[in-house]
Amino acid sequence: MKRKTQVEFSKKTVREAFCRLVKKYDFEKITISQVAAEAGISRATFYRHFDTLGSIVKYTVDSISQEGVDRLSALESPTLEDLIRWRLEVARDLRYLTDFEEHPAIKGILETVLPEKLQNFSHILDFQTPYKFIFNQAGFQAVISQWAKNGYVETVDEMSAIIMDLLGSYQTKDT
């Protein structure tokens, strides 16, 4: 395995271990030793990649956002619906992420990171009105959280249509 690939694999392993622990324990009670043990690595290896638990949260947001930017950048003309579909697929495929994002202590960290990450998608999203910005930052997450609570019964296509309909309602109110 090439060094860069090894580093990314180790970071992803730590990220997944951390997210499993967040589902089981309060964020404040999770230790670096627990994360390292859950990931099957030493504390020294943990510290090679991260300096705090907060840095894992930031890495999680960064890596998932970068995957989205890469995926959408590969499209000829990405649309808001493409972004919505990608985010719904992330929620469905990485189910721990919804629990992770809902944790009160993690929410505080995300509030400092997410606005910057949303700007990565500014060529697709329309942030001209405060209502659209808030919906993209918070309302969309509320819809995904409800979808998770309902057991992901609807398909990605159905959820995408629901959200596009909601956005259509916002566009009507904003104009």
C-alpha positions in Angstrom: 0.0 0.0 0.0 1.4 3.4 -0.9 2.1 5.7 2.1 -0.7 8.2 1.1 -3.2 5.4 0.8 -2.1 4.0 4.1 -2.6 7.3 5.8 -6.1 7.8 4.3 -7.0 4.2 5.3 -5.8 4.8 8.9 -7.7 8.1 9.1 -10.9 6.5 7.7 -10.5 3.6 10.2 -10.2 6.1 13.1 -13.2 8.1 11.8 -15.4 5.0 11.6 -14.3 3.8 15.1 -15.0 7.2 16.5 -18.5 7.4 15.0 -19.3 3.9 16.4 -18.3 5.1 19.8 -20.4 8.3 19.5 -23.4 6.1 18.9 -22.7 4.2 22.2 -21.4 6.9 24.6 -21.6 10.6 25.4 -19.0 12.5 23.4 -17.6 14.0 26.5 -16.8 10.5 27.9 -15.0 9.2 24.9 -11.3 9.0 25.3 -8.5 8.9 22.7 -7.5 5.5 24.2 -11.0 4.2 23.5 -10.9 5.4 19.9 -7.5 3.9 19.3 -8.6 0.6 20.8 -11.9 0.6 18.7 -9.8 1.3 15.6 -7.3 -1.4 16.4 -4.4 1.0 16.5 -2.0 2.4 19.1 -2.3 5.8 20.7 0.9 6.8 18.9 -0.7 6.0 15.6 -3.8 8.0 16.6 -1.6 11.0 17.4 0.2 10.7 14.0 -3.1 11.7 12.4 -5.2 13.6 14.9 -4.4 15.7 18.0 -7.9 15.8 19.5 -11.3 14.2 19.2 -12.5 17.5 17.7 -9.9 17.0 14.9 -11.7 13.8 14.0 -15.0 15.7 13.7 -13.3 18.2 11.4 -11.7 15.4 9.3 -15.0 13.7 9.0 -16.7 16.8 7.6 -13.7 17.6 5.4 -13.4 14.1 3.9 -17.1 13.7 3.2 -17.3 17.2 1.8 -14.3 16.6 -0.4 -15.9 13.4 -1.7 -19.0 15.5 -2.6 -16.9 18.2 -4.3 -15.0 15.6 -6.3 -18.2 13.8 -7.4 -20.1 16.9 -8.3 -17.0 18.4 -10.1 -16.9 15.4 -12.3 -20.3 16.2 -13.7 -20.6 18.5 -16.7 -23.2 20.8 -15.1 -24.0 19.9 -11.5 -27.4 20.9 -10.2 -28.9 21.4 -6.8 -30.7 18.1 -7.3 -27.3 16.4 -7.9 -26.1 17.8 -4.6 -29.2 16.7 -2.8 -29.0 13.2 -4.2 -25.3 13.0 -3.1 -26.1 14.1 0.4 -29.1 11.7 0.7 -26.8 8.8 -0.5 -24.3 9.8 2.2 -27.0 9.7 4.8 -28.3 6.3 3.6 -24.9 4.7 3.2 -23.2 6.2 6.3 -26.1 5.9 8.7 -23.9 6.6 11.7 -23.4 10.1 10.3 -26.9 11.3 11.2 -26.4 10.3 14.9 -23.0 11.8 14.8 -24.4 15.2 13.5 -27.2 15.2 16.0 -24.9 14.9 19.1 -25.0 18.2 21.0 -21.2 18.5 21.6 -20.5 17.6 18.0 -23.1 20.1 16.7 -21.0 22.9 18.3 -17.9 21.8 16.5 -19.9 21.4 13.2 -21.4 24.9 13.5 -17.9 26.3 13.2 -16.9 24.0 10.3 -20.0 23.6 8.1 -20.5 27.2 6.8 -17.0 27.0 5.3 -17.7 23.6 3.9 -21.1 24.7 2.4 -19.2 27.3 0.5 -17.4 24.5 -1.4 -20.8 24.0 -3.1 -21.5 27.7 -3.7 -21.4 27.2 -7.5 -24.5 24.9 -7.1 -26.3 26.4 -4.1 -28.0 29.8 -4.1 -27.1 31.6 -0.8 -28.6 34.9 -1.9 -31.3 34.8 0.7 -30.9 34.1 4.4 -33.8 31.6 4.3 -32.0 29.5 1.7 -28.8 29.6 3.6 -30.4 28.5 6.8 -32.4 25.7 5.0 -29.2 24.4 3.4 -27.4 24.5 6.7 -30.1 23.4 9.1 -33.4 22.5 7.4 -31.9 20.0 5.1 -30.3 18.2 8.1 -33.6 18.2 9.9 -35.2 16.5 6.9 -32.4 13.9 6.8 -32.7 13.3 10.6 -36.4 12.7 10.2 -35.7 10.3 7.3 -33.3 8.4 9.5 -35.9 8.3 12.3 -38.4 6.8 9.9 -35.9 4.1 9.0 -35.0 5.3 5.5 -38.3 4.0 4.2 -38.3 6.4 1.2 -35.8 5.9 -1.6 -33.1 8.5 -2.4 -35.2 9.5 -5.5 -38.4 10.0 -3.4 -36.5 12.0 -0.8 -34.8 14.1 -3.5 -38.3 14.9 -4.9 -39.6 15.9 -1.5 -36.6 18.2 -0.8 -36.8 19.7 -4.3 -40.5 20.4 -3.6 -39.6 22.0 -0.3 -37.0 24.2 -2.1 -39.6 25.1 -4.6 -41.8 26.4 -1.8 -38.9 28.5 -0.5 -38.2 29.9 -3.9 -41.8 31.0 -4.2 -41.7 32.7 -0.7 -38.3 34.4 -1.4 -39.4 36.1 -4.6 
